[in-house]
Amino acid sequence: VDAILSAAEEMLVSKGLDRTTTNRIAERAGVSVGTLYQYFDDKEAVFDGVASRFTEALAAQTMPLAGASEADIATQLQSLLHATAAVTHQHPGLMTALQALPSEAIQERMTRVRGSLIQRVADWIRAAGDRVAVKHPEHTARHLMLLIEAHCAALTGHTEARLQSIDSELHRLLDLRHAPPAGTPVSELPTPCLVLDQSRLDSNLARMRQRADDLGVQLRPHIKTTKSAAVATHAVGPEGPLTVSTLREAEYFAAHGFTDLTYAVAIIPDRLDRVAAITASGVRVALFVESVAVARALVDHPGTFDVFIELDCGEDRTGVQESTALLTIATLLHSAPRCVLRGVATHGGHSYGAHTHAERAAVAEQERRVAVEAAETLRQAGVPCPEVSVGSTPTAVHAAHLTGVTEMRPGVYTLGDLFQAGIGSHTLDDIACSVLATVLSHRRAAGTVVIDAGGLALSKDRSTAGRPFDADYGLLADAHTGAILPGLRVASVHQEHGMVTCTTGEMCWDRLPVGSRVRVLPNHICMTAAMYGHYHVVLDGRLETIWRRTNGW
Ligand SMILES: Cc1ncc(COP(=O)(O)O)c(C=O)c1O
């Protein structure tokens, strides 16, 4: 079959439709006409086979990109376009020849594949968001496709030259602002920027996956910390499960192919339409409900909702605090035709206030017990409660066991920060995300080095204040290796200035010349990262790629 298709393809391109007969195809393929008819009904069927082989090869080019949705848009688009160009080039003239065939089925097939490639490119341009200056992604994608076709339909010329001209067109169209190329040393990245150490991230993710396995529960990471589809994919794969803290996150992750989300903030009725729009696209979005009034609003809404009843296990933030409300909400939801009561959920956020590992373990046990007992109360009342969801980073790390629990939702563990290191959720060397900054000035008399990361770049989070591990506004680390620079910390901040002091003797001016780069490890990474649209992902001191994150509500 392959020989017949190749012969047909060659003749179609070189001799044209009229001179390509089944006899000639068979002859060129070195088979008898009888053999050809064993596999194909007629000439049309042979051409359809040629078109299908070609379009499948083209369509396959979009596949390698599927899992890496947040990788550097330029590299990704480039490889998509190069691969498309290469396939077209391997079959010179075929695209034009096929497009000229009178067969409607072949035309349809070509249009579909071409359309999906254009769509794919347009989606990628859209995903690049503010990093590219493209007003109409669809037009740009179409333009790039035409460019490939024009280059590849021609039989003459060198492939490399064609690819280069596609590249320069791509760069012209995408105008990749602020995007240093992969391989750029950390010391040359624009500052302030968010640096994500890929190997530390990977080991943090693996450690928590192992922890969940050991505890016998599903891991549903809270993605409020990273807000990045690329990180989420590394954490749990391309579909989830994930926990989100805003509807913006829910929409972003749904748009990136994640299908199993829990929105872990008490829902209010005026957000239900927005939730329903996400679930209508086939994505599961479980909600947190903690009041009878809101449960009624859910029941009355025309949408279909998955629901967890949120419990307060001692943090005193939100969540049901007594069993009458629990049972009223559960009964309402259980009997509602369009609601699915998935279970109960709680968050032991007061673990952050604990001062010893024993106290953190006690909060973890309280979190577990409150959730498991609530689930039991529901079951005894005849209301099914399949899922029991708990979680915070400290309780996930310090829980002695999670008997009766089905999933946990830690979030900060992904990137880590000084607070988590201080309370023993991980070590200082596990902090995967930091702010890269440049030394602006030496204030010798005051013993201060000034960097370009101030309150906006670092956040003014002072959660470490009053704790034995107080780090003011952040500890300094080597720009290249990420190793802590002993004694150096950001003692105070202005909006765009960070004032670095040395707590262990004299400032080492030579170590931090004006213009040099340093990393600042953050107190609370969720707050720090929120000011940035991208992660500069680094490995061995060099830029690997850029991952986008979403922000806002
Ligand atoms: C409901 C809920 N679940 C899980 C988490 C994740 O916990 P952590 O931030 O300690 O990783 C949070 C964090 O605020 C939360 O509010």
The ligand as a Gaussian input file, in Angstrom:
#p B3LYP/6-31G(d) Opt

LIG

0 1
 C       -8.953000      25.905000      51.146000
 C       -7.485000      25.769000      50.996000
 N       -6.961000      24.574000      50.706000
 C       -5.636000      24.396000      50.566000
 C       -4.751000      25.446000      50.721000
 C       -3.274000      25.217000      50.504000
 O       -2.527000      25.300000      51.659000
 P       -1.043000      25.894000      51.686000
 O       -1.159000      27.313000      51.280000
 O       -0.610000      25.734000      53.092000
 O       -0.221000      25.086000      50.773000
 C       -5.260000      26.710000      51.032000
 C       -4.374000      27.855000      51.229000
 O       -4.763000      28.931000      51.540000
 C       -6.656000      26.882000      51.179000
 O       -7.202000      28.068000      51.467000

